Amino acid sequence: MGTIYQDPPPLIQDLKVAVHSSSLVLPSSETERKSMFLSNIDKVLNFNVQTVHFFQAHPDFPPPTVVEKLETALQKILVPYDFLAGRLKMNPKLGRLEVDCNAAGAGFVVASSEFTLDEIGDLVYPNPAFQQLVVMSMDNLAPDDQPLCILQVTSFKCGGFAMGVTNNHATFDGLSFKMFLENLASLAADKPLVITPCNDRQLLAARSPPRVTFPHPELLKLKIPIGEESITPVFDAIPEELDFKIFRLMPGDISNLKAKAKTGDAKTRVTGFNVVAAHIWRCKALSCDTGNDLDRLSTILYAVDIRPRLVPPLPPSYTGNGVLTAYATASCRDLQEEPFSRLVGMVAEGANRMTDEYARSAIDWGELYKGFPHGEFLISSWWRLGFAEVEYPWGKAKYSCPVVYHRKDIILFFPDIDAVNNNGVNVLVALPSKEMEKFQTLFRKFLA
């Protein structure tokens, strides 16, 4: 049965990281100065995302060699990915956020830790100290001149190292970021790009005139006058006192959930994601501190890749954000009393709703109203993005993970340490202590 980290494993609170150099890396050859259009999906995701990729020591690639190869690869990749060397700017005529492809450069930081990789311990458990392995911003640059991508290489005493990447979410979604990593790894090996990126964000431009043909209850209108958008991020977390725990579902647990789900409608698409999302939705909604209001409606949000759903499909090499938010809504009574197969069906229906017309309608909604996804909570899934599959000259990452900031309204799915061979999933939940107690009880109850 699924396991719970009862207490955090011993965590080093301070990785004792010393920064040795911090610089801007410029494209290796001249790029065209231009403005890059951002889709309505890109614009809403104007906030930074940090990931850390841990690598074990390799005799042929000591950290200084890795630093040299990654810096050279970054210079090269900023030519086909010219927007990554640019800066966000507001187009005053259009009132839209754009990228000024001005070749101002990406950040590159070299650092070292006084610990070995083994001394850091459990890489899966979110350690706040991992924030020392990424750079949030370049202190010597003005707020409007911050790079859209900063790469930090931190070496450990054992010869292993971490590659920390900070990038603005407007630049990539998870799938296109993996493609970027594959291309970076290939260039670091002195090989050509694995796939030539498609940077044309106009492929997801709103229709003219915009046509909103669905109600879109998953989107919340912001009261921002047209033409008065801000470069400041849309999402800001409200500080709360939260407990957080990792709930680990092993492959056997997921198989059991699938078996339960298959007792219902034979047409329902029973996937690992759908069954885990339904299980977590039920636990989260019923643990909410709203008394025993079983008529309360709960809405779960989750991303759906629209690349293959559009007509014509987006090219697989599309670099922008090609995901939209799907939703499922049910009363707490239904979540408590309906068979599990029905809940899985609701999650599947949310994804099935995302047709070409629905996706275009959501994009057009963003042209007219300005807003962002809204529900009880969002599942942010890093489970099967496949970062650990990327082959660098020094091998695959021992583990890749987001740098986590705990939010009550965001639940993270992320892979286990051996993601290539283990289809289990770790679920990070942050809740007030009373709600966490109820969630934990329900998690076990509904898994039995």
C-alpha positions as CSV (number, residue, x, y, z in Angstrom):
1,M,0.0,0.0,0.0
2,G,1.1,3.6,-0.6
3,T,3.5,4.9,1.9
4,I,3.9,8.3,3.7
5,Y,7.0,10.0,4.8
6,Q,6.0,10.2,8.5
7,D,8.9,12.5,9.2
8,P,11.4,14.2,6.9
9,P,14.6,12.3,6.4
10,P,17.7,14.0,7.8
11,L,18.1,17.1,5.7
12,I,21.1,19.4,5.4
13,Q,19.7,22.9,6.0
14,D,22.7,24.7,4.5
15,L,24.6,23.2,1.5
16,K,27.4,25.7,2.1
17,V,27.4,26.8,-1.5
18,A,30.0,29.3,-2.6
19,V,29.5,31.2,-5.9
20,H,32.8,31.5,-7.9
21,S,31.5,33.3,-10.9
22,S,28.4,34.9,-12.3
23,S,28.2,36.1,-15.9
24,L,26.0,36.6,-18.9
25,V,26.4,34.2,-21.8
26,L,25.8,35.6,-25.2
27,P,24.7,33.7,-28.4
28,S,27.7,32.2,-30.2
29,S,26.7,34.0,-33.4
30,E,24.7,37.0,-34.4
31,T,20.9,36.7,-34.1
32,E,18.2,38.9,-35.6
33,R,16.9,41.7,-33.4
34,K,13.1,41.3,-33.2
35,S,10.1,41.1,-31.0
36,M,8.6,37.7,-30.3
37,F,4.9,37.4,-29.9
38,L,3.7,35.5,-26.7
39,S,0.4,33.6,-26.8
40,N,-2.3,34.1,-24.3
41,I,-1.2,30.9,-22.6
42,D,2.4,32.1,-22.4
43,K,1.5,35.5,-21.0
44,V,-0.4,34.1,-18.0
45,L,2.7,32.0,-17.1
46,N,4.9,35.0,-16.4
47,F,6.7,33.6,-13.4
48,N,10.0,31.7,-12.8
49,V,10.3,27.9,-12.5
50,Q,13.4,26.3,-11.0
51,T,14.6,22.8,-11.6
52,V,17.6,20.9,-10.3
53,H,19.3,18.0,-12.1
54,F,21.7,16.0,-10.0
55,F,24.6,14.1,-11.6
56,Q,27.0,11.5,-10.1
57,A,30.8,11.9,-10.6
58,H,32.1,10.8,-14.0
59,P,35.9,10.1,-14.4
60,D,36.0,11.6,-17.8
61,F,34.0,14.7,-16.9
62,P,35.2,16.4,-13.8
63,P,33.1,19.5,-12.8
64,P,35.5,22.0,-14.5
65,T,35.1,20.1,-17.8
66,V,31.3,20.1,-17.3
67,V,31.3,23.8,-16.7
68,E,33.2,24.5,-19.9
69,K,31.0,22.2,-22.0
70,L,27.8,23.6,-20.6
71,E,28.8,27.2,-21.1
72,T,29.8,26.5,-24.7
73,A,26.6,24.6,-25.3
74,L,24.6,27.5,-23.8
75,Q,26.3,29.9,-26.1
76,K,25.4,27.7,-29.1
77,I,21.8,27.0,-28.1
78,L,21.0,30.7,-27.7
79,V,21.1,31.0,-31.5
80,P,18.2,28.7,-32.4
81,Y,16.6,29.6,-29.0
82,D,17.2,33.3,-29.6
83,F,14.3,34.3,-27.3
84,L,16.1,32.8,-24.3
85,A,18.8,35.5,-24.6
86,G,16.1,38.2,-24.8
87,R,14.1,40.2,-22.2
88,L,10.4,40.5,-21.4
89,K,9.0,43.9,-22.4
90,M,5.6,45.5,-22.8
91,N,4.5,46.6,-26.3
92,P,2.8,49.9,-25.5
93,K,1.0,50.0,-28.8
94,L,-0.6,46.6,-28.5
95,G,-0.7,46.5,-24.7
96,R,0.9,43.0,-24.8
97,L,3.8,41.3,-23.2
98,E,6.5,40.3,-25.7
99,V,10.0,39.1,-25.7
100,D,12.6,41.5,-27.0
101,C,15.1,39.2,-28.8
102,N,18.0,41.6,-28.1
103,A,20.7,39.0,-27.5
104,A,21.3,40.4,-24.0
105,G,22.2,37.0,-22.8
106,A,21.4,34.2,-20.4
107,G,22.8,33.9,-16.9
108,F,25.6,31.4,-16.1
109,V,26.8,30.8,-12.6
110,V,29.6,28.5,-11.3
111,A,29.4,27.4,-7.6
112,S,30.6,24.7,-5.3
113,S,29.3,22.9,-2.2
114,E,31.3,21.7,0.8
115,F,29.3,18.4,0.8
116,T,29.3,15.3,-1.3
117,L,26.2,14.2,-3.2
118,D,25.7,11.3,-0.8
119,E,25.9,13.6,2.2
120,I,23.0,15.6,0.9
121,G,20.9,12.5,1.4
122,D,17.4,11.9,0.0
123,L,17.1,13.8,-3.3
124,V,13.4,13.1,-3.7
125,Y,12.3,14.8,-0.5
126,P,11.8,18.5,-1.1
127,N,14.7,20.2,0.7
128,P,14.4,24.0,1.0
129,A,18.3,24.1,0.8
130,F,18.0,23.1,-2.9
131,Q,17.2,26.8,-3.5
132,Q,20.9,27.3,-3.1
133,L,21.4,25.3,-6.3
134,V,19.5,27.8,-8.5
135,V,19.8,31.6,-9.0
136,M,16.5,33.4,-8.9
137,S,17.8,36.6,-10.5
138,M,21.1,38.4,-11.3
139,D,21.7,41.0,-8.6
140,N,23.8,43.2,-10.8
141,L,21.0,43.7,-13.4
142,A,17.9,45.9,-13.2
143,P,14.4,44.2,-12.7
144,D,13.5,44.8,-16.4
145,D,16.9,43.4,-17.6
146,Q,16.7,40.0,-15.9
147,P,17.6,37.0,-18.0
148,L,14.8,34.6,-19.0
149,C,17.1,31.7,-18.3
150,I,19.9,31.3,-15.7
151,L,21.9,28.1,-15.4
152,Q,24.0,27.3,-12.3
153,V,26.5,24.5,-12.1
154,T,27.3,23.5,-8.5
155,S,30.1,21.0,-7.9
156,F,30.1,18.6,-4.9
157,K,33.2,17.3,-3.1
158,C,32.7,13.9,-4.6
159,G,33.0,15.1,-8.2
160,G,29.3,15.0,-8.7
161,F,27.4,18.2,-9.5
162,A,24.0,19.8,-9.8
163,M,22.7,21.8,-12.8
164,G,20.1,24.2,-11.6
165,V,18.0,26.0,-14.2
166,T,15.8,29.0,-13.6
167,N,13.6,30.0,-16.5
168,N,10.5,32.1,-17.0
169,H,7.5,29.8,-17.6
170,A,6.5,32.0,-20.5
171,T,9.5,30.5,-22.4
172,F,8.7,26.8,-22.0
173,D,6.2,24.3,-20.7
174,G,7.4,20.9,-19.4
175,L,7.5,19.2,-22.7
176,S,9.3,21.9,-24.6
177,F,11.8,22.3,-21.7
178,K,12.6,18.6,-21.9
179,M,13.3,19.2,-25.7
180,F,15.5,22.1,-24.7
181,L,17.5,19.9,-22.3
182,E,17.9,17.2,-25.0
183,N,19.3,19.9,-27.4
184,L,21.5,21.3,-24.7
185,A,22.9,17.8,-23.9
186,S,23.5,17.1,-27.6
187,L,25.4,20.4,-28.1
188,A,27.4,19.6,-25.0
189,A,28.4,16.4,-26.7
190,D,29.5,18.4,-29.8
191,K,26.6,16.9,-31.7
192,P,23.9,18.8,-33.7
193,L,20.5,19.7,-32.3
194,V,18.2,16.7,-31.7
195,I,15.3,18.7,-33.0
196,T,15.1,22.1,-34.5
197,P,12.9,24.3,-32.3
198,C,9.7,25.9,-33.7
199,N,9.6,29.4,-32.0
200,D,6.4,30.6,-33.8
201,R,4.1,31.5,-31.0
202,Q,1.6,32.9,-33.5
203,L,0.4,29.4,-34.0
204,L,-1.5,29.9,-30.8
205,A,-2.7,33.4,-31.4
206,A,-6.3,34.2,-30.8
207,R,-8.7,34.3,-33.7
208,S,-9.8,37.6,-35.2
209,P,-12.3,38.4,-34.0
210,P,-12.1,36.2,-30.9
211,R,-14.9,33.7,-30.5
212,V,-15.6,32.3,-27.1
213,T,-17.9,29.3,-27.7
214,F,-17.8,27.7,-24.3
215,P,-18.5,29.0,-20.8
216,H,-15.0,28.2,-19.3
217,P,-15.8,27.9,-15.6
218,E,-12.1,26.9,-15.1
219,L,-11.0,30.5,-15.9
220,L,-11.3,33.5,-13.6
221,K,-11.5,37.0,-15.0
222,L,-9.1,39.6,-13.7
223,K,-10.1,43.2,-13.5
224,I,-7.3,44.6,-15.6
225,P,-8.1,47.1,-18.2
226,I,-7.1,46.1,-21.7
227,G,-3.7,47.6,-22.5
228,E,-2.7,47.9,-18.9
229,E,-1.1,44.5,-18.3
230,S,1.8,44.3,-16.0
231,I,5.1,42.6,-16.3
232,T,4.8,41.5,-12.7
233,P,3.8,37.8,-12.2
234,V,0.1,36.9,-12.0
235,F,0.6,34.2,-9.3
236,D,1.7,35.2,-5.9
237,A,1.5,32.8,-3.0
238,I,-0.2,33.9,0.2
239,P,2.0,32.9,3.2
240,E,0.3,30.2,5.2
241,E,1.2,27.9,8.1
242,L,1.2,24.6,6.3
243,D,2.3,21.1,7.0
244,F,3.6,19.1,4.0
245,K,4.0,15.5,3.4
246,I,5.0,13.2,0.5
247,F,2.6,10.4,-0.3
248,R,4.3,7.7,-2.3
249,L,2.3,5.5,-4.6
250,M,4.2,2.4,-5.8
251,P,3.4,0.7,-9.2
252,G,1.3,-1.9,-7.3
253,D,-0.8,0.8,-5.7
254,I,-1.4,2.4,-9.1
255,S,-2.4,-1.0,-10.6
256,N,-4.9,-1.5,-7.8
257,L,-6.4,1.9,-8.4
258,K,-6.7,1.1,-12.1
259,A,-8.4,-2.2,-11.3
260,K,-11.0,-0.3,-9.2
261,A,-11.5,2.2,-12.0
262,K,-12.1,-0.5,-14.6
263,T,-15.3,-1.7,-12.8
264,G,-17.2,1.2,-14.4
265,D,-17.7,2.6,-17.9
266,A,-15.6,0.6,-20.3
267,K,-15.1,3.7,-22.5
268,T,-13.4,5.6,-19.7
269,R,-9.7,6.1,-20.4
270,V,-8.0,4.5,-17.3
271,T,-4.5,5.9,-17.1
272,G,-2.0,6.2,-14.2
273,F,-2.5,10.0,-14.1
274,N,-6.3,9.8,-14.2
275,V,-6.6,7.3,-11.3
276,V,-4.0,9.1,-9.1
277,A,-5.6,12.4,-9.8
278,A,-9.1,11.1,-8.9
279,H,-7.8,9.5,-5.7
280,I,-6.0,12.7,-4.6
281,W,-9.1,14.9,-5.6
282,R,-11.3,12.8,-3.4
283,C,-8.9,13.1,-0.4
284,K,-8.3,16.8,-0.9
285,A,-11.9,17.8,-1.2
286,L,-13.2,15.8,1.7
287,S,-10.3,17.0,4.0
288,C,-11.2,20.6,3.4
289,D,-12.0,22.6,6.6
290,T,-15.6,23.5,5.7
291,G,-17.4,21.4,8.2
292,N,-19.5,18.6,6.7
293,D,-20.9,20.5,3.8
294,L,-21.4,17.7,1.3
295,D,-23.2,20.0,-1.2
296,R,-20.0,22.1,-1.6
297,L,-18.6,21.8,-5.1
298,S,-14.9,21.0,-5.6
299,T,-13.0,21.7,-8.8
300,I,-9.8,20.0,-9.7
301,L,-7.5,21.6,-12.4
302,Y,-4.8,19.8,-14.4
303,A,-2.9,20.5,-17.5
304,V,-3.6,18.9,-20.9
305,D,-1.2,18.9,-23.8
306,I,-3.1,20.5,-26.7
307,R,-0.4,19.9,-29.3
308,P,-2.0,16.8,-30.8
309,R,-5.5,18.0,-30.2
310,L,-5.4,21.0,-32.5
311,V,-6.4,21.0,-36.2
312,P,-3.8,21.0,-37.6
313,P,-1.7,19.7,-34.7
314,L,1.1,21.9,-33.3
315,P,4.5,20.7,-34.4
316,P,6.2,18.5,-31.7
317,S,9.1,21.0,-31.8
318,Y,6.9,23.9,-30.7
319,T,8.8,25.7,-27.9
320,G,6.0,27.6,-26.3
321,N,3.4,26.6,-23.7
322,G,1.2,24.1,-25.5
323,V,-0.9,23.1,-22.5
324,L,-4.3,24.3,-21.3
325,T,-6.1,23.7,-18.0
326,A,-8.7,21.0,-17.9
327,Y,-11.2,20.7,-15.0
328,A,-13.6,18.4,-13.3
329,T,-16.2,19.5,-10.8
330,A,-18.3,17.4,-8.4
331,S,-20.0,17.9,-5.1
332,C,-18.3,16.5,-2.0
333,R,-21.3,14.2,-1.6
334,D,-20.5,12.6,-5.0
335,L,-16.8,12.5,-4.2
336,Q,-17.6,10.6,-1.0
337,E,-20.4,8.3,-2.3
338,E,-19.9,7.7,-6.0
339,P,-17.9,4.7,-7.1
340,F,-14.2,5.4,-7.8
341,S,-14.7,4.5,-11.5
342,R,-17.1,7.5,-11.8
343,L,-14.5,9.9,-10.4
344,V,-11.9,8.6,-12.8
345,G,-14.4,9.1,-15.6
346,M,-14.9,12.8,-14.6
347,V,-11.1,13.4,-14.7
348,A,-11.0,11.6,-18.1
349,E,-14.0,13.7,-19.4
350,G,-12.1,16.9,-18.4
351,A,-9.3,16.0,-20.8
352,N,-11.6,14.8,-23.5
353,R,-13.3,18.2,-23.4
354,M,-10.1,19.7,-24.7
355,T,-10.9,19.6,-28.4
356,D,-9.5,22.0,-31.1
357,E,-12.6,24.2,-30.7
358,Y,-12.5,24.2,-26.9
359,A,-8.8,25.1,-26.9
360,R,-9.3,27.9,-29.4
361,S,-12.2,29.2,-27.4
362,A,-10.0,29.2,-24.2
363,I,-7.3,31.1,-26.0
364,D,-9.8,33.6,-27.4
365,W,-11.3,34.0,-23.8
366,G,-7.8,35.1,-22.8
367,E,-7.8,37.7,-25.5
368,L,-11.1,39.3,-24.3
369,Y,-11.0,39.0,-20.5
370,K,-7.5,38.5,-19.1
371,G,-7.4,35.9,-16.4
372,F,-6.0,32.6,-15.2
373,P,-7.1,29.1,-14.2
374,H,-9.3,29.0,-11.1
375,G,-10.4,26.0,-9.0
376,E,-10.0,24.5,-5.5
377,F,-6.5,23.2,-6.4
378,L,-4.3,22.5,-9.4
379,I,-2.3,19.3,-10.0
380,S,1.2,20.2,-11.3
381,S,2.5,17.0,-12.8
382,W,6.2,16.4,-13.3
383,W,5.7,12.7,-13.2
384,R,6.3,11.7,-16.8
385,L,8.0,14.7,-18.3
386,G,11.1,12.5,-18.6
387,F,13.9,14.8,-17.6
388,A,15.8,11.8,-16.2
389,E,15.8,10.2,-19.7
390,V,18.0,13.0,-21.2
391,E,21.4,11.6,-22.1
392,Y,24.3,14.1,-21.4
393,P,28.0,13.3,-22.3
394,W,28.4,12.5,-18.5
395,G,25.3,10.3,-18.4
396,K,21.7,10.7,-17.3
397,A,20.7,12.7,-14.2
398,K,20.5,10.7,-11.0
399,Y,17.4,12.7,-10.2
400,S,15.7,15.8,-11.6
401,C,13.1,17.7,-9.6
402,P,11.5,21.1,-9.3
403,V,12.5,23.4,-6.5
404,V,9.4,23.3,-4.4
405,Y,7.5,26.1,-2.8
406,H,4.6,24.8,-0.7
407,R,1.1,25.9,-1.7
408,K,-2.2,24.7,-0.4
409,D,-3.8,25.1,-3.9
410,I,-1.1,23.2,-5.8
411,I,-0.4,19.5,-5.4
412,L,2.7,18.2,-7.1
413,F,3.2,14.8,-8.8
414,F,6.8,14.0,-9.3
415,P,8.8,10.8,-10.2
416,D,10.7,8.5,-7.9
417,I,14.5,8.3,-7.9
418,D,14.6,5.6,-10.5
419,A,12.0,7.2,-12.8
420,V,13.2,5.2,-15.9
421,N,12.4,1.8,-14.4
422,N,9.9,2.8,-11.7
423,N,6.4,4.0,-12.6
424,G,5.6,5.0,-9.1
425,V,4.8,8.6,-8.2
426,N,5.4,10.9,-5.3
427,V,2.6,13.3,-4.4
428,L,3.5,16.4,-2.4
429,V,0.6,17.9,-0.4
430,A,0.7,21.1,1.7
431,L,-2.2,21.7,4.0
432,P,-3.0,23.2,7.4
433,S,-2.3,20.6,10.1
434,K,-6.0,19.6,10.8
435,E,-6.7,19.2,7.1
436,M,-3.5,17.2,6.7
437,E,-4.6,14.8,9.4
438,K,-7.9,14.2,7.6
439,F,-6.2,13.9,4.2
440,Q,-3.8,11.3,5.5
441,T,-6.6,9.2,7.0
442,L,-8.6,9.4,3.7
443,F,-5.6,8.6,1.6
444,R,-5.2,5.3,3.4
445,K,-8.9,4.6,3.6
446,F,-9.6,5.0,-0.1
447,L,-6.4,3.2,-1.1
448,A,-7.4,0.1,0.8
